[in-house]
């Protein structure tokens, strides 16, 4: 079986704490012959090193834009600097407060509009040494995905403009005026499909664990979809099983429910 785990709100609780039961449960699953993968919206720069010694076979990162299997990067997608600056100008033109989530760093817009939520992102990025200001002369400023804050009308404009520019992005609603902006060809689900094809696994052999709407594509591409107990009701409604909250041993309970451990 292939097991795919979201990070925030799934492996970690809503306060970014790592429940003690998670690692032993995952070790038991691996010992039973299953392959384990992180499937996250985080880009490479934001890899949580608390997971470095976990029993993982690979990572799907940036909502499917990067796939790593047993230490080897099999797929990655980021735009070069010229295209990145074109995308940046779209955000500036729409006056949308944004964090650019690249593989090298989380970039912040010194020219555009900001909101208090952006300050929270910046505080987090500075704490882990991955914060930079967007700059036209930074060769490592290469766009993967974004997180932004705007009313829906502007977001639909953003989708149209990126499509017209030949770099289509899609928006995932993540809360009041909060949006995750993901490359149109990729999702957490396409990452699962990529690994299924490589490993010769059927859809029914795949289990996806998540808590939010950016996990929706992952749920649709796995035969078994597991919502954490802290998931929103719309997420629970599309899943085949609902487990407990992360801090209440939700991962371990789900693995036991399916006979994986």
C-alpha positions, 0 to 999 in steps of 0.5 A, a space after each residue: 500500500 502507498 500511504 500519503 500524509 499531509 503535514 499541517 493539521 494532519 501529522 502536526 496538530 493545529 498548533 504545529 505540534 508533533 503528537 508522540 503517537 505519529 512516528 511509532 505508528 508510521 514506523 509500524 506501517 513501514 515495518 508491515 511493508 507499506 510505503 509512506 509519503 508526505 504530500 504537502 503544499 509546502 515547497 522545498 525551502 519549507 521542509 520541516 526537519 522534525 520529519 528528517 528521521 521519519 520512515 518515509 519513502 518520499 515527498 510530494 511537495 508544492 502541491 505536486 510540483 516536486 516529487 522525491 522518491 528515496 532521495 531522488 527528485 523525479 519531477 520538479 516544476 518552477 518558472 525561471 526569473 523572467 517568467 517569475 517577474 511576469 507573474 509578479 507584475 500580475 500580482 502587483 497590477 491587481 494589488 493582491 497581498 502575496 507570499 511567493 513560495 519558491 523552492 529556495 525561499 519564501 519571498 515577500 513583496 516590498 512594493 505591493 499591498 500587505 495585510 496582517 496575515 502576511 506579517 504572520 507568514 514573514 515571522 514564520 519564514 524569518 524564524 527558519 531563515 527562509 525569508 527574502 524580499 522579491 527582487 528583480 536581480 535575484 536569480 533564485 527568485 523562481 516561482 512555484 506557488 503562492 499564498 495570497 489574500 483577496 476577494 474572489 473577484 480579484 482571484 478570478 482575474 488572477 486566474 484569467 491573467 495567468 492563463 493569458 500569460 501562458 502560465 496558468 494557476 488555479 486558486 484553492 480557497 483556504 479561508 476568508 479571503 485566503 487563497 493558495 495559488 497552485 500551478 494549473 497542471 499540478 496538484 497533490 492528486 497528480 503527485 499521487 498519480 505520478 508515483 502510482 505509475 512509477 510503482 505500479 500501484 492501483 488506486 485502491 492501494 492508496 490511502 490519503 490523510 488530510 484536513 483541508 481543501 488543498 487535500 481535496 485533489 489528493 482524496 480524489 486520486 486515492 482509493 481511501 480518503 481519511 479526514 482528520 477529526 479537526 477537518 472542516 465539515 466540507 472536507 469530512 463530507 468528501 472522505 470515506 473515513 473520518 478519524 480523530 484529531 492529530 493530538 488524539 492519535 488520529 493517525 494511529 487510529 486510522 492506520 489501525 482501523 484499516 488494518 495497516 498496523 
